[in-house]
Amino acid sequence: MKFTFVTLFPHIIEGYFSDSILSRAIESKLMYVDFYNPRDY
């Protein structure tokens, strides 16, 4: 499962995924999370 987030504050969402049960799904490659910051463009 792949999730893509477009946000001005990617570090907030990254923190949520790294500290929750979803981090286990990401580590076992069941879930993929990608972040885009519009300020980079």
C-alpha positions in Angstrom: 0.0 0.0 0.0 1.4 3.4 -1.0 0.5 6.7 0.6 1.7 10.1 -0.8 1.3 13.2 1.3 1.7 16.8 0.1 2.2 19.0 3.1 4.0 22.1 4.3 5.1 20.2 7.4 6.4 16.8 6.4 8.3 16.3 9.7 5.1 16.3 11.6 3.6 13.4 9.6 6.9 11.6 9.5 7.0 11.7 13.3 3.5 10.2 13.4 4.5 7.3 11.2 7.7 6.6 13.0 6.2 6.5 16.5 3.0 4.5 15.8 2.2 0.9 15.0 2.4 1.9 11.3 6.2 2.0 11.6 6.2 -1.8 11.8 4.2 -2.0 8.5 6.7 0.4 6.9 9.7 -1.6 8.2 8.2 -4.9 6.9 7.6 -3.2 3.5 3.8 -3.7 3.7 3.3 0.0 3.5 5.2 2.8 1.7 4.9 6.4 2.6 6.2 9.3 0.6 6.2 13.0 1.4 6.3 16.1 -0.9 6.8 19.6 0.3 5.4 22.2 -2.1 8.1 24.7 -0.9 10.7 22.6 -2.6 9.2 23.5 -6.0 
